[in-house]
Amino acid sequence: MTGWRCKVCGYIYDEEKGEESVGIVPGTMFPDIPSDWTCPVCGAPKSAFEKIDATDVHADSEQTVSDVIIAELQKWGVKLVFGIPGTSSLGLVEALRKNNSLRYIVVRHEENAAMAASAYNKLTGNIAACLTIAGPGATNLTTGLYDAQADHASVLSLNGQVQIQYSGPGGFQEIDQDAFFRPMTVYNNTIYDREKTVLLLTRAMKYATLEHGVAQLSIPNNIQKLPLKSEHCRRESVIAGANILPEQSVIAEAAEKINASEHPVIIAGWGAYDAAEEIVRFASTIAAPIVTTFRAKGILPENHPWSLGILGSVGAPSTRNMVLEADLLITLGVGFSTFTNVPLDTDIIQVDINPIKLGISPGTYPVWGACSLVIPALEKLCRVRETGPVLKTIADRKNAWNAQRDREADATAVPVRPPFIMNTLSEIIPEDAVISVDVGENQWWFGRNFRMQHQRFAMSGYLATMGFGLPGALAGKLAYPERDVFCITGDGGFTMAMSDFITAVKYDLPIVVVILNNRQLGMIQVEQMTENYPNFGTELLNPDFAEYARACGGFGITVGRPQELKPAIIEALNSGLPAIVDVATDARRFPSS
């Protein structure tokens, strides 16, 4: 018994099952079917059918290529797949349906799928996958995958592909995906040969894990459905992690430079996020204030005695001054973005796990290694200093900055001022919450005025793409279902991704979305002002966001006055539903502007 496929529509006639709907009984061989018989799906003649070859070693396999791919992802610890099903990915979708170890989150736009996968890795360090169709599904992933690439987030992108590759103009949903994904990936391939399925998948996971970026595999539609015995496939493994410690001579020379300095300052970046305890011990040994990049906000609670806050455009002037007064900067996993603006004319000891990033300036002493290993090794060789004067300086400068932020949080201003919103959120958001921050004025005010405790937060860092906030919050709730999850966004960023608020409702993900609704692309308005352009093209016509939340099956509430804000957020948090708190706020960054 074998099968015959219609070359027009893909219908398969199974000799064992027959086709009783048109009077062909089970067991009827295809050659015995009357010559005038036609395909029961599309009406194609019998001559349009081709025999399915089932003579190879995999023919009796109970698994398909798709089943093997999903099973391998399970072995790698992948738990979430974000995407939208479609024609060229149905084999993979069916494999997901049969394997209940992975959760398939069907979103409303592929960009949000990629954003969520990127955010998931930023929040947990674990890899999530995207799954889309060929052509437009693949192209829609682009912005989210570029976000992952820019922020060195590990993501696996699985994409369906048409059956016949690159047949030329006129192909349906056909693009050269190998060429398309190449600029945004650390690994990029297509499975043309089912025998290479496990090898290419394990290699993709290996690159995504170790090179901290996007790995992409395209799987043609016909390959997805072929039988495959995984034991006949070659595979690769991956080391647990890049725990690099430089030679002792490198550590010793760096320690000598630290011991020779009088006013060292530590700058902690995203690459040191998991080394908070080591950094604090190091700071207390060498009496160095700790400042952070924006992405590393929250590596220490902002009321920690060694923490001086963020360096950069959202940080305090006193933090900038402390850095400028330093005679040595010790940068730990710092990306050196233009917004952080680390002064490069100061002596720098630069610690980073990525050797390409080392040597940021001629006066830099590079130390290639993992911050969690390098810092304790340095501490052992550094002289212990008196901490009292430095701690007093940090406290005095921080108190002055806090007093300034308190003055800015006008509890009487209508529309509600952003500093007041951030002060209120600082009071209400639990210390173990997860926060996803969008790009725009809301992000600027969050960085400057939100007082971080032990919350975990994610944002679109180097790409700085609007629309990150909502899918980031979805990823946060899926990663930490027991925690409260907040999305802080603007009206511009939210409307770019708002279709997936209903995804939160569908999957019962009670997140709280706080929208700073100023009816403007507020950051662009500020940029036009600072560049002496007249304001143009930034006004937004918005729907009733609270009503939209209710229409989706969630909770919605509108805030127009300062005294309404705290009760509204608490009510949203206690609703047990995905919630939107729509706050009418001031578009002006500076009240007098």
C-alpha positions as CSV (number, residue, x, y, z in Angstrom):
1,M,0.0,0.0,0.0
2,T,1.3,3.4,-0.8
3,G,0.1,7.0,-1.4
4,W,-0.4,9.2,-4.5
5,R,-0.3,13.0,-4.4
6,C,-2.2,15.4,-6.5
7,K,0.3,17.7,-8.1
8,V,-2.3,20.5,-8.4
9,C,-3.7,20.8,-4.8
10,G,-1.6,18.4,-2.8
11,Y,-4.4,16.0,-1.9
12,I,-3.0,12.5,-1.0
13,Y,-4.9,9.4,-2.0
14,D,-4.0,6.6,0.4
15,E,-4.5,3.1,-1.1
16,E,-5.1,1.6,2.4
17,K,-7.9,4.1,3.2
18,G,-9.4,4.5,-0.2
19,E,-11.8,7.4,-0.7
20,E,-15.3,6.3,0.3
21,S,-16.8,9.8,-0.4
22,V,-16.5,9.0,-4.1
23,G,-17.1,5.3,-3.9
24,I,-13.4,4.1,-3.8
25,V,-13.3,1.4,-1.2
26,P,-10.3,0.8,1.2
27,G,-7.6,-1.3,-0.3
28,T,-8.1,-0.1,-3.9
29,M,-4.8,0.3,-5.7
30,F,-4.4,3.6,-7.5
31,P,-3.8,1.9,-10.9
32,D,-7.2,0.1,-10.5
33,I,-9.2,3.4,-10.0
34,P,-11.2,4.2,-13.2
35,S,-9.4,6.4,-15.6
36,D,-12.1,9.1,-15.5
37,W,-11.7,9.5,-11.8
38,T,-10.8,13.0,-10.6
39,C,-9.3,14.5,-7.5
40,P,-12.0,14.9,-4.9
41,V,-10.6,18.2,-3.8
42,C,-9.7,20.1,-7.0
43,G,-11.1,18.0,-9.8
44,A,-7.7,17.3,-11.4
45,P,-7.5,14.2,-13.6
46,K,-6.0,11.0,-12.4
47,S,-2.9,11.8,-14.6
48,A,-2.1,14.7,-12.3
49,F,-1.2,12.3,-9.5
50,E,2.3,11.2,-8.6
51,K,3.4,8.3,-6.5
52,I,4.9,9.1,-3.1
53,D,8.2,7.4,-2.6
54,A,8.3,5.5,0.6
55,T,11.2,3.1,0.0
56,D,13.9,4.7,2.2
57,V,15.0,3.9,5.7
58,H,12.7,6.6,7.2
59,A,9.5,5.4,5.5
60,D,8.1,3.6,8.5
61,S,9.0,6.3,11.0
62,E,6.2,7.5,13.3
63,Q,7.9,10.9,13.4
64,T,8.2,13.6,10.7
65,V,10.9,16.2,10.3
66,S,8.7,18.6,12.1
67,D,8.1,16.2,15.0
68,V,11.9,15.8,15.3
69,I,12.5,19.6,15.3
70,I,10.0,20.2,18.1
71,A,11.2,17.2,20.1
72,E,14.8,18.6,19.8
73,L,13.7,22.0,21.0
74,Q,12.1,20.3,24.0
75,K,15.5,18.7,24.8
76,W,17.2,22.1,24.6
77,G,14.8,23.5,27.2
78,V,12.7,25.7,24.8
79,K,9.3,26.2,26.4
80,L,7.7,28.9,24.3
81,V,7.0,29.4,20.6
82,F,5.5,32.7,19.4
83,G,4.0,32.9,16.0
84,I,1.1,32.7,13.5
85,P,0.2,29.5,11.7
86,G,0.0,29.4,7.9
87,T,0.3,27.3,4.7
88,S,4.1,26.8,4.7
89,S,4.4,26.0,8.4
90,L,1.5,23.6,9.0
91,G,3.8,20.6,9.5
92,L,5.6,22.4,12.3
93,V,2.3,23.6,13.8
94,E,1.0,20.1,13.8
95,A,4.1,18.9,15.6
96,L,3.6,21.6,18.2
97,R,0.0,20.5,18.7
98,K,1.1,16.9,19.4
99,N,3.9,17.9,21.7
100,N,2.4,19.5,24.8
101,S,5.8,20.3,26.4
102,L,6.1,23.5,24.4
103,R,3.5,26.2,24.6
104,Y,2.5,27.8,21.3
105,I,1.4,31.4,21.7
106,V,-0.5,32.6,18.6
107,V,0.0,36.4,18.3
108,R,-1.7,38.8,16.0
109,H,1.4,40.2,14.3
110,E,4.8,38.5,13.7
111,E,6.7,41.5,14.8
112,N,5.2,41.1,18.3
113,A,6.2,37.4,18.2
114,A,9.9,38.3,17.6
115,M,9.7,41.2,20.2
116,A,8.3,38.8,22.8
117,A,11.0,36.2,22.0
118,S,13.7,38.8,22.4
119,A,12.2,40.1,25.7
120,Y,11.9,36.5,27.0
121,N,15.7,36.0,26.6
122,K,16.5,39.4,28.1
123,L,14.4,38.6,31.2
124,T,15.3,35.0,31.7
125,G,18.4,34.2,29.7
126,N,16.5,31.3,28.1
127,I,15.7,30.9,24.4
128,A,12.2,31.2,23.0
129,A,11.4,30.5,19.3
130,C,9.4,32.3,16.6
131,L,7.5,30.3,14.1
132,T,6.1,31.9,10.9
133,I,5.3,31.2,7.3
134,A,7.4,32.0,4.2
135,G,7.4,35.4,2.7
136,P,5.4,38.0,4.6
137,G,5.4,36.1,7.8
138,A,9.2,36.0,7.7
139,T,9.5,39.7,6.7
140,N,7.2,40.8,9.5
141,L,9.6,39.3,12.1
142,T,12.3,41.7,11.0
143,T,12.1,44.5,13.6
144,G,11.8,42.2,16.5
145,L,14.8,40.1,15.3
146,Y,16.9,43.2,14.7
147,D,16.1,44.2,18.3
148,A,17.4,40.9,19.5
149,Q,20.5,41.3,17.3
150,A,21.2,44.8,18.6
151,D,20.8,43.8,22.2
152,H,22.6,40.4,21.9
153,A,19.4,38.4,22.9
154,S,19.4,34.8,21.9
155,V,16.4,33.9,19.7
156,L,15.5,31.0,17.4
157,S,13.5,31.9,14.3
158,L,11.8,28.9,12.5
159,N,10.3,29.8,9.2
160,G,8.3,27.8,6.7
161,Q,9.4,27.9,3.1
162,V,7.7,27.2,-0.2
163,Q,8.2,23.7,-1.6
164,I,10.2,24.7,-4.7
165,Q,13.0,27.1,-3.9
166,Y,13.6,30.3,-5.8
167,S,11.7,29.5,-8.9
168,G,11.8,33.1,-10.0
169,P,9.2,35.9,-10.3
170,G,5.6,34.9,-9.7
171,G,6.3,32.5,-6.8
172,F,3.6,32.6,-4.1
173,Q,4.9,33.9,-0.8
174,E,8.4,33.2,-2.0
175,I,11.5,35.1,-1.1
176,D,15.1,34.2,-0.8
177,Q,15.0,33.8,2.9
178,D,18.7,32.8,3.2
179,A,19.6,36.2,1.8
180,F,16.9,38.0,3.6
181,F,17.9,36.8,7.1
182,R,21.7,36.9,6.7
183,P,22.2,40.5,8.0
184,M,20.4,40.0,11.2
185,T,21.6,36.5,12.3
186,V,24.5,34.8,13.8
187,Y,23.4,31.6,12.1
188,N,21.2,31.2,9.0
189,N,20.4,28.1,7.0
190,T,17.7,26.1,5.2
191,I,17.0,22.4,5.7
192,Y,17.1,21.0,2.2
193,D,18.0,17.5,3.3
194,R,16.0,15.9,6.1
195,E,19.1,13.9,7.1
196,K,20.6,17.3,8.2
197,T,17.6,18.3,10.3
198,V,19.1,17.6,13.8
199,L,22.6,18.8,12.8
200,L,21.3,22.2,11.6
201,L,18.9,22.7,14.5
202,T,21.6,21.9,17.1
203,R,24.0,24.1,15.3
204,A,21.4,27.0,15.3
205,M,20.9,26.6,19.0
206,K,24.6,26.5,19.6
207,Y,25.2,29.7,17.7
208,A,22.2,31.5,19.3
209,T,23.4,30.5,22.8
210,L,27.1,31.2,22.5
211,E,27.0,34.2,20.2
212,H,24.0,35.8,21.8
213,G,22.0,36.5,18.7
214,V,19.4,35.3,16.3
215,A,19.6,31.9,14.6
216,Q,17.3,31.2,11.7
217,L,16.2,28.0,10.0
218,S,13.9,27.8,7.0
219,I,12.1,24.5,6.5
220,P,10.5,23.9,3.1
221,N,6.9,22.7,3.2
222,N,7.5,19.3,1.7
223,I,10.6,18.7,3.9
224,Q,8.5,19.4,7.1
225,K,6.2,16.4,6.4
226,L,8.8,13.8,5.5
227,P,9.2,10.8,7.8
228,L,12.4,11.0,9.8
229,K,14.1,8.7,12.3
230,S,16.2,11.0,14.5
231,E,18.7,8.3,15.4
232,H,20.0,8.4,11.9
233,C,20.8,12.1,12.2
234,R,24.1,13.7,13.2
235,R,23.9,16.2,16.0
236,E,26.2,18.6,17.8
237,S,26.3,19.7,21.5
238,V,27.1,23.0,23.2
239,I,29.3,24.0,26.1
240,A,27.4,25.2,29.2
241,G,28.7,28.8,29.0
242,A,31.6,31.0,28.3
243,N,33.1,31.2,31.8
244,I,36.3,33.0,30.8
245,L,38.9,34.1,33.3
246,P,42.0,35.9,32.0
247,E,45.6,35.0,32.9
248,Q,46.7,36.0,36.4
249,S,49.2,38.6,35.0
250,V,46.3,40.5,33.3
251,I,44.3,40.5,36.6
252,A,47.4,41.6,38.5
253,E,48.1,44.5,36.2
254,A,44.5,45.7,36.3
255,A,44.6,45.6,40.1
256,E,47.8,47.7,40.1
257,K,46.0,50.3,38.1
258,I,43.1,50.3,40.6
259,N,45.4,50.5,43.6
260,A,47.2,53.5,42.0
261,S,44.0,55.4,41.4
262,E,42.6,57.9,43.9
263,H,39.0,58.2,42.8
264,P,37.8,55.1,40.9
265,V,34.2,54.8,39.8
266,I,32.5,51.5,38.7
267,I,30.2,51.6,35.7
268,A,28.0,48.5,35.6
269,G,26.4,47.5,32.3
270,W,24.0,44.9,31.1
271,G,26.8,42.4,30.7
272,A,27.3,42.5,34.5
273,Y,23.6,42.2,35.5
274,D,24.1,38.8,37.1
275,A,27.1,39.9,39.1
276,A,25.4,42.4,41.5
277,E,26.7,40.8,44.7
278,E,30.3,40.6,43.4
279,I,30.1,44.3,42.3
280,V,28.9,45.4,45.8
281,R,31.8,43.6,47.5
282,F,34.2,45.0,45.0
283,A,32.9,48.6,45.5
284,S,33.1,48.4,49.3
285,T,36.7,47.1,49.0
286,I,38.0,49.9,46.7
287,A,35.5,52.6,47.9
288,A,34.1,53.2,44.4
289,P,30.6,54.5,43.7
290,I,28.5,52.3,41.4
291,V,26.8,53.9,38.4
292,T,24.9,51.9,35.8
293,T,23.9,52.1,32.2
294,F,20.2,52.5,31.4
295,R,19.8,48.8,30.5
296,A,21.4,47.8,33.8
297,K,19.0,49.9,35.8
298,G,17.9,47.8,38.8
299,I,21.1,45.8,39.0
300,L,21.1,47.3,42.5
301,P,18.1,49.0,44.3
302,E,18.5,52.7,43.8
303,N,18.4,53.2,47.6
304,H,21.5,51.0,48.0
305,P,24.3,52.9,49.7
306,W,26.8,52.3,46.9
307,S,24.4,53.0,44.0
308,L,24.6,56.5,42.5
309,G,22.1,55.9,39.6
310,I,22.2,55.9,35.8
311,L,24.9,57.5,33.7
312,G,23.5,59.1,30.6
313,S,20.8,61.4,29.3
314,V,18.3,60.1,31.8
315,G,20.6,60.2,34.8
316,A,21.4,62.8,37.4
317,P,23.9,65.6,36.7
318,S,25.6,64.6,40.0
319,T,26.2,61.1,38.6
320,R,27.8,62.6,35.5
321,N,29.9,64.8,37.7
322,M,31.1,61.9,39.8
323,V,32.2,60.1,36.6
324,L,34.0,63.2,35.3
325,E,35.8,63.6,38.6
326,A,37.1,60.0,38.5
327,D,40.7,59.3,37.7
328,L,39.9,55.7,36.7
329,L,36.7,54.1,35.3
330,I,36.1,50.4,35.8
331,T,33.5,49.4,33.2
332,L,31.8,46.0,33.6
333,G,29.9,44.7,30.6
334,V,29.2,48.2,29.3
335,G,28.1,48.7,25.7
336,F,29.3,52.3,25.4
337,S,26.3,53.6,23.6
338,T,26.0,57.3,22.7
339,F,23.2,57.7,25.3
340,T,25.4,56.5,28.1
341,N,28.2,58.7,26.9
342,V,31.1,57.2,28.9
343,P,34.0,59.7,28.8
344,L,36.8,58.1,26.8
345,D,39.5,60.5,27.8
346,T,39.7,59.0,31.2
347,D,41.8,55.9,32.0
348,I,39.5,52.8,31.7
349,I,39.7,49.2,32.8
350,Q,37.3,47.5,30.5
351,V,35.9,44.1,31.5
352,D,33.8,42.3,28.9
353,I,33.0,38.7,27.8
354,N,33.0,39.8,24.1
355,P,36.6,40.4,22.9
356,I,35.3,42.4,19.9
357,K,34.1,45.1,22.3
358,L,37.4,45.5,24.1
359,G,39.8,48.3,23.5
360,I,37.1,51.0,23.3
361,S,39.8,53.8,23.4
362,P,43.6,54.0,23.3
363,G,43.7,54.6,27.1
364,T,41.7,51.4,27.8
365,Y,43.2,48.4,29.6
366,P,41.2,45.4,28.2
367,V,40.3,42.5,30.4
368,W,38.6,39.6,28.5
369,G,36.5,37.6,30.9
370,A,33.2,37.0,32.6
371,C,32.4,39.8,35.1
372,S,31.3,37.3,37.8
373,L,34.7,35.7,37.7
374,V,36.9,38.7,37.0
375,I,35.6,40.9,39.8
376,P,36.3,38.5,42.7
377,A,39.8,37.9,41.3
378,L,40.5,41.6,41.1
379,E,39.1,42.2,44.6
380,K,41.6,39.9,46.1
381,L,44.5,42.0,44.8
382,C,43.1,45.4,45.6
383,R,43.9,47.4,48.7
384,V,41.1,48.0,51.1
385,R,40.1,51.7,51.4
386,E,38.2,53.8,53.9
387,T,34.6,53.9,52.7
388,G,33.1,56.6,55.0
389,P,33.8,59.7,52.9
390,V,32.8,58.1,49.6
391,L,29.5,56.8,51.1
392,K,28.7,60.2,52.5
393,T,29.4,61.8,49.1
394,I,27.1,59.3,47.4
395,A,24.3,59.9,49.9
396,D,24.5,63.7,49.7
397,R,24.4,63.7,45.9
398,K,21.6,61.1,45.8
399,N,19.5,63.0,48.4
400,A,19.8,66.2,46.4
401,W,18.7,64.3,43.2
402,N,15.8,62.6,45.0
403,A,14.6,66.0,46.4
404,Q,14.7,67.5,42.9
405,R,12.6,64.5,41.5
406,D,10.1,64.9,44.4
407,R,9.7,68.6,43.5
408,E,9.0,67.7,39.9
409,A,6.2,65.3,40.9
410,D,3.5,67.9,41.1
411,A,0.5,66.3,42.7
412,T,-1.8,69.1,41.5
413,A,-1.0,69.4,37.8
414,V,-3.6,68.5,35.2
415,P,-2.9,66.8,32.9
416,V,-1.0,64.5,35.1
417,R,2.8,65.1,34.9
418,P,5.0,62.2,34.0
419,P,7.2,62.6,37.1
420,F,4.1,62.2,39.3
421,I,3.2,59.0,37.4
422,M,6.6,57.5,37.9
423,N,6.6,58.4,41.6
424,T,3.3,56.7,42.0
425,L,4.4,53.6,40.1
426,S,7.5,53.5,42.2
427,E,5.3,53.3,45.3
428,I,2.9,50.7,43.9
429,I,4.8,48.3,41.7
430,P,5.9,45.3,43.9
431,E,9.7,44.8,44.4
432,D,9.5,41.4,42.6
433,A,7.5,42.6,39.7
434,V,8.5,42.5,36.0
435,I,8.4,45.7,34.0
436,S,8.5,46.0,30.2
437,V,9.2,49.6,29.0
438,D,8.4,51.0,25.6
439,V,10.4,53.5,23.7
440,G,9.5,57.2,23.7
441,E,8.9,59.8,26.4
442,N,7.6,57.1,28.7
443,Q,11.0,55.5,28.6
444,W,12.8,58.8,29.3
445,W,10.7,59.4,32.3
446,F,11.0,55.8,33.5
447,G,14.8,55.9,33.3
448,R,14.9,59.3,35.1
449,N,12.2,59.2,37.7
450,F,11.2,55.6,38.4
451,R,12.9,54.4,41.6
452,M,13.9,50.8,41.0
453,Q,14.1,48.2,43.8
454,H,14.5,44.6,42.9
455,Q,12.2,44.6,39.9
456,R,13.3,43.0,36.6
457,F,12.8,45.1,33.5
458,A,13.3,44.8,29.8
459,M,13.4,47.3,27.0
460,S,14.5,47.7,23.4
461,G,18.0,49.1,24.0
462,Y,20.2,49.7,21.0
463,L,17.5,49.5,18.3
464,A,15.1,51.6,20.5
465,T,12.0,50.4,18.6
466,M,8.6,51.6,19.6
467,G,6.1,48.8,20.2
468,F,8.4,46.7,22.4
469,G,6.4,47.3,25.6
470,L,3.3,45.1,25.2
471,P,5.0,42.0,23.7
472,G,7.7,42.4,26.3
473,A,5.1,42.3,29.0
474,L,3.5,39.2,27.5
475,A,6.9,37.5,27.6
476,G,7.3,38.6,31.2
477,K,4.1,37.1,32.3
478,L,4.7,33.8,30.5
479,A,8.2,33.7,32.1
480,Y,7.1,34.6,35.6
481,P,3.4,33.8,35.9
482,E,3.5,34.2,39.7
483,R,4.7,37.8,39.5
484,D,2.9,41.1,38.8
485,V,3.9,42.3,35.3
486,F,3.6,45.9,34.1
487,C,3.9,47.5,30.7
488,I,4.9,51.2,30.8
489,T,4.2,52.6,27.4
490,G,3.1,55.7,25.5
491,D,0.1,56.1,23.2
492,G,2.3,56.0,20.1
493,G,4.2,52.8,21.1
494,F,1.1,51.0,22.4
495,T,-0.9,51.6,19.2
496,M,1.9,49.9,17.2
497,A,1.3,46.7,19.1
498,M,-2.2,47.0,20.6
499,S,-3.6,44.1,18.5
500,D,-1.9,41.7,20.9
501,F,-3.6,43.0,24.0
502,I,-6.3,40.5,23.0
503,T,-3.6,37.8,23.1
504,A,-3.1,38.6,26.8
505,V,-6.9,38.0,27.2
506,K,-6.9,34.8,25.2
507,Y,-4.1,33.2,27.2
508,D,-5.2,34.7,30.6
509,L,-2.1,36.8,31.1
510,P,-3.1,39.5,33.6
511,I,-0.7,42.2,32.9
512,V,-1.2,45.9,33.7
513,V,-0.5,48.3,30.8
514,V,0.0,51.9,31.9
515,I,-0.4,54.2,28.9
516,L,1.1,57.7,29.2
517,N,-1.5,59.3,26.8
518,N,-0.2,62.7,25.7
519,R,-1.8,62.4,22.2
520,Q,1.7,63.1,20.8
521,L,4.8,61.4,19.6
522,G,6.2,63.2,22.6
523,M,9.9,62.4,22.1
524,I,9.8,63.5,18.5
525,Q,8.1,66.8,19.6
526,V,11.0,67.4,22.0
527,E,13.6,66.5,19.3
528,Q,12.0,69.0,16.9
529,M,12.1,71.7,19.6
530,T,15.8,71.0,20.5
531,E,16.7,71.2,16.8
532,N,14.8,74.4,16.3
533,Y,12.2,72.9,14.0
534,P,8.5,73.8,14.3
535,N,6.3,71.0,15.8
536,F,4.8,69.0,12.9
537,G,3.4,65.5,12.3
538,T,3.4,64.4,15.9
539,E,-0.2,64.7,16.9
540,L,-2.1,61.5,17.5
541,L,-5.8,60.7,17.2
542,N,-6.3,58.0,19.8
543,P,-9.2,55.6,20.5
544,D,-10.6,55.2,24.0
545,F,-8.0,52.8,25.3
546,A,-10.0,51.8,28.4
547,E,-13.0,51.0,26.3
548,Y,-10.7,49.0,24.0
549,A,-9.5,46.9,26.9
550,R,-13.1,46.2,27.9
551,A,-14.0,45.3,24.3
552,C,-11.2,42.8,24.3
553,G,-12.5,41.2,27.5
554,G,-10.0,42.9,29.8
555,F,-10.2,45.7,32.4
556,G,-9.9,49.3,31.4
557,I,-9.9,52.5,33.4
558,T,-9.2,56.2,32.5
559,V,-7.2,58.6,34.7
560,G,-7.6,62.3,34.3
561,R,-6.4,63.7,37.7
562,P,-3.5,62.9,39.9
563,Q,-5.5,61.7,42.8
564,E,-7.2,59.1,40.6
565,L,-3.9,57.4,39.6
566,K,-3.0,55.3,42.6
567,P,-6.5,53.8,43.1
568,A,-6.8,53.1,39.3
569,I,-3.5,51.1,39.2
570,I,-4.5,49.2,42.4
571,E,-7.9,48.4,40.9
572,A,-6.3,47.2,37.6
573,L,-3.8,45.1,39.5
574,N,-6.6,43.5,41.6
575,S,-8.9,42.9,38.6
576,G,-7.2,39.6,37.7
577,L,-7.5,40.6,34.1
578,P,-5.3,42.0,31.5
579,A,-5.7,45.7,32.2
580,I,-5.2,49.1,30.6
581,V,-4.8,52.2,32.8
582,D,-5.1,55.1,30.3
583,V,-3.5,58.2,31.9
584,A,-4.0,61.6,30.3
585,T,-0.6,63.2,30.7
586,D,1.3,66.3,29.6
587,A,3.1,66.2,26.2
588,R,5.6,68.8,27.4
589,R,8.8,67.4,28.8
590,F,9.4,70.9,30.4
591,P,6.3,72.5,31.9
592,S,7.2,75.9,30.6
593,S,7.8,74.7,27.0
